[in-house]
Amino acid sequence: MSHIVVITHEHDRFLGKRNLMLRRGSPYLLFDVLEQLKRRGHSVRIQQGPSKIYNADIAVLHVDATVTPADHVDYAKGFAFCLNVGASDISKRRISGALISEGDAWQGPVIVKSDLNNRGIPETLLNRRSRRAGKPPPFPHLPTLQPYEVYGSLGEVPDGIFGNDDLVVEKFIPEREPDGFAARFWVFCGERERCTRYVSPNSLVKASETIRREPVPVPDEMRERRRELGFDYGKFDFVLHEGRAILLDANKTPGRPQSLAKMFAAGAADLADGFEGFIRQAR
């Protein structure tokens, strides 16, 4: 039995809200993993924001923001064993393998995205909750939320995009299928993992909007990127393009889409096995 501490932002709603059955829900996959661990006898404490207390056998840095604030990282480093300390920055400029510049020779379609993860929505929510609590926003200089935009070529990208530090331009390279588009999602915790290829009628593939899915192997390139980016737990979104695995998104606080909640919960036991592998290392 071990004591686990989950480090979140002060205004992050990791536990979600109680529903009509007085049960806790959560937007995060880690919630399901922790429920499994509690059933196995481990104790869990949610630490909202840095503290002076370091009483835990193992900790997880789980701040839902593109760049984890430095004080949270410093607090996490105070634990003898803490997951994802090295994965504190998941900005597109750091993680994406599809970035292109204005003078690139790429002839295909491109997509313009926010440099922030998930268009900066997590930071926007944290700012809103902070203001409601009468405190200054933790991310005061956020850009205006913008949808992802796909263009047929680099020449169609509007002026000023490449000079905007808040935006990035990527090759638009979903895997094309006769009935849609495909992307691959690799979820992992320690040595336990699942990797699934999802096919969607939409060119921007989301796991919650798919017509079929199938398990696929994890390419060596993705395992190497995971080591480089310092991920112990998380989710990578990638595609195979011209025989190479290309990372598009890396998430250190992966969610659990409501439409796939049962499927995600069913796989949580295996991820909990991976978490217990870290617990054994910590000992």
WOPE-V654293 format. One record per residue. N is the residue number from 1. SS is DSSP state (~ for helix, > for strand, _ for the rest). OMEGA is omega in degrees with one decimal (NA if undefined). NEAR is the number of other C-alpha atoms within 8 Angstrom. Layout:
N,SS,OMEGA,NEAR + N,SS,OMEGA,NEAR
This chain:
1,_,-178.2,6 + 2,_,177.1,10 + 3,>,-176.2,11 + 4,>,174.7,13 + 5,>,176.2,12 + 6,>,-177.4,12 + 7,>,177.5,16 + 8,>,172.9,14 + 9,_,-178.9,11 + 10,_,-174.7,6 + 11,_,177.0,8 + 12,_,179.4,10 + 13,_,-178.2,7 + 14,_,-177.3,9 + 15,_,179.4,9 + 16,_,-179.5,9 + 17,_,174.7,8 + 18,>,177.2,9 + 19,_,-176.3,8 + 20,_,177.5,5 + 21,_,-179.9,5 + 22,_,176.3,6 + 23,_,178.3,7 + 24,>,169.3,9 + 25,_,177.4,9 + 26,_,175.9,11 + 27,_,-171.0,10 + 28,>,177.1,11 + 29,~,-178.2,14 + 30,~,178.2,8 + 31,~,179.7,10 + 32,~,178.5,10 + 33,~,179.9,13 + 34,~,176.6,10 + 35,~,176.0,8 + 36,~,-178.4,11 + 37,~,177.6,11 + 38,~,177.4,10 + 39,~,-179.8,7 + 40,_,175.2,7 + 41,_,178.6,8 + 42,_,176.9,11 + 43,>,-175.7,10 + 44,>,174.3,10 + 45,>,176.3,8 + 46,>,179.8,8 + 47,>,-177.8,10 + 48,>,-178.9,10 + 49,_,-179.7,9 + 50,_,180.0,9 + 51,_,173.1,7 + 52,_,-176.6,4 + 53,_,-179.9,4 + 54,_,-176.4,7 + 55,_,178.7,4 + 56,_,173.6,10 + 57,_,-179.5,12 + 58,>,-179.7,15 + 59,>,175.8,14 + 60,>,175.5,12 + 61,>,-171.1,14 + 62,_,179.0,11 + 63,_,-176.5,10 + 64,_,176.6,12 + 65,_,-177.5,9 + 66,_,177.2,12 + 67,>,-179.8,8 + 68,_,179.5,11 + 69,_,-174.1,6 + 70,~,-178.1,6 + 71,~,176.4,7 + 72,~,178.0,13 + 73,~,179.3,12 + 74,~,177.7,8 + 75,~,-179.9,10 + 76,~,-179.6,13 + 77,~,178.7,9 + 78,_,177.4,7 + 79,_,-180.0,11 + 80,_,-179.0,8 + 81,_,-178.3,8 + 82,>,-179.8,12 + 83,>,171.5,11 + 84,_,174.8,14 + 85,_,-178.8,11 + 86,_,-176.1,7 + 87,_,-173.4,10 + 88,_,-178.2,10 + 89,>,178.8,8 + 90,_,177.2,14 + 91,_,-177.6,11 + 92,~,-178.4,13 + 93,~,179.3,8 + 94,~,-168.5,7 + 95,~,-170.3,12 + 96,_,175.2,11 + 97,_,-176.1,7 + 98,_,-177.3,10 + 99,>,174.5,10 + 100,_,-179.3,9 + 101,_,-174.1,7 + 102,_,-177.2,6 + 103,_,-178.0,4 + 104,_,-178.7,6 + 105,_,-178.9,4 + 106,_,-176.3,7 + 107,_,-174.5,6 + 108,_,178.0,9 + 109,_,-179.7,12 + 110,>,177.6,13 + 111,>,177.6,12 + 112,>,-177.4,11 + 113,>,169.2,12 + 114,>,172.9,14 + 115,_,178.5,12 + 116,_,176.4,11 + 117,~,176.5,14 + 118,~,175.4,7 + 119,~,-179.5,11 + 120,~,179.8,13 + 121,~,178.9,9 + 122,~,179.4,9 + 123,~,178.4,12 + 124,~,179.0,10 + 125,~,178.8,8 + 126,~,176.7,13 + 127,~,-178.2,13 + 128,~,-179.2,9 + 129,~,178.7,9 + 130,~,178.8,13 + 131,~,178.2,10 + 132,~,179.0,7 + 133,_,179.1,6 + 134,_,-179.1,6 + 135,_,179.5,7 + 136,_,-179.9,8 + 137,_,-179.8,10 + 138,_,179.5,7 + 139,_,-168.6,9 + 140,_,-173.3,7 + 141,_,-179.2,4 + 142,_,173.3,8 + 143,_,176.2,5 + 144,_,-179.8,4 + 145,_,179.9,7 + 146,_,174.8,6 + 147,_,173.3,6 + 148,_,-179.7,8 + 149,>,178.7,7 + 150,>,178.7,9 + 151,>,-176.0,10 + 152,_,-179.3,8 + 153,_,176.8,10 + 154,~,-178.2,12 + 155,~,-179.5,4 + 156,~,-179.3,7 + 157,_,-177.2,8 + 158,_,177.0,5 + 159,_,176.2,5 + 160,_,-177.7,6 + 161,_,-176.4,9 + 162,_,177.6,11 + 163,_,-178.2,5 + 164,_,-177.5,7 + 165,_,-179.5,7 + 166,_,-175.8,8 + 167,>,173.1,11 + 168,>,175.8,14 + 169,>,-179.8,12 + 170,>,166.5,11 + 171,>,177.2,12 + 172,_,-168.5,10 + 173,_,172.3,7 + 174,_,177.0,11 + 175,>,-174.5,10 + 176,>,178.2,7 + 177,>,177.9,8 + 178,_,-177.7,4 + 179,_,178.6,6 + 180,>,-175.3,11 + 181,>,-177.2,15 + 182,>,172.6,15 + 183,>,-175.3,13 + 184,>,-178.0,11 + 185,>,-178.1,12 + 186,>,177.6,12 + 187,>,-175.0,11 + 188,>,171.6,13 + 189,>,-175.0,13 + 190,_,-178.1,12 + 191,_,178.7,7 + 192,>,-171.9,10 + 193,>,165.3,11 + 194,>,-179.0,8 + 195,>,-172.1,12 + 196,>,175.3,11 + 197,>,-178.4,12 + 198,>,175.5,16 + 199,>,-175.9,14 + 200,>,172.3,15 + 201,_,-178.2,11 + 202,_,-179.2,8 + 203,_,172.6,9 + 204,_,-169.7,6 + 205,_,173.0,15 + 206,_,-177.4,8 + 207,~,-176.6,7 + 208,~,-176.7,7 + 209,~,-174.0,9 + 210,_,179.2,12 + 211,_,174.0,8 + 212,>,178.9,7 + 213,>,-178.9,9 + 214,>,176.4,7 + 215,>,179.1,8 + 216,_,178.3,7 + 217,_,177.7,5 + 218,_,179.2,8 + 219,_,179.3,7 + 220,~,-179.9,6 + 221,~,-179.8,8 + 222,~,177.6,11 + 223,~,178.1,9 + 224,~,178.3,8 + 225,~,177.5,8 + 226,~,178.1,9 + 227,~,-178.3,8 + 228,~,-175.0,6 + 229,~,173.6,9 + 230,_,-177.9,10 + 231,_,169.7,12 + 232,_,-177.4,9 + 233,>,177.0,11 + 234,>,-178.8,13 + 235,>,175.1,13 + 236,>,172.4,12 + 237,>,-177.5,12 + 238,>,176.5,12 + 239,>,168.9,14 + 240,>,-177.9,9 + 241,>,-179.3,9 + 242,_,175.2,4 + 243,_,-179.4,5 + 244,>,175.0,7 + 245,>,-176.5,11 + 246,>,178.4,12 + 247,>,178.7,14 + 248,>,-178.9,13 + 249,>,173.7,11 + 250,>,-175.0,11 + 251,>,179.2,10 + 252,_,177.3,13 + 253,_,-173.8,12 + 254,_,-179.0,10 + 255,>,177.4,7 + 256,_,-178.5,10 + 257,_,-176.3,9 + 258,~,-178.6,5 + 259,~,-179.9,6 + 260,~,-174.0,9 + 261,~,-178.8,9 + 262,~,179.1,7 + 263,~,179.9,7 + 264,~,179.7,10 + 265,~,-179.6,11 + 266,~,179.6,7 + 267,_,-175.7,8 + 268,~,-179.3,12 + 269,~,179.6,10 + 270,~,177.4,9 + 271,~,176.4,14 + 272,~,174.2,13 + 273,~,177.4,9 + 274,~,178.0,12 + 275,~,179.2,10 + 276,~,172.8,8 + 277,~,175.2,10 + 278,~,178.4,9 + 279,~,178.2,11 + 280,~,176.0,7 + 281,~,-177.7,6 + 282,~,180.0,9 + 283,_,NA,5
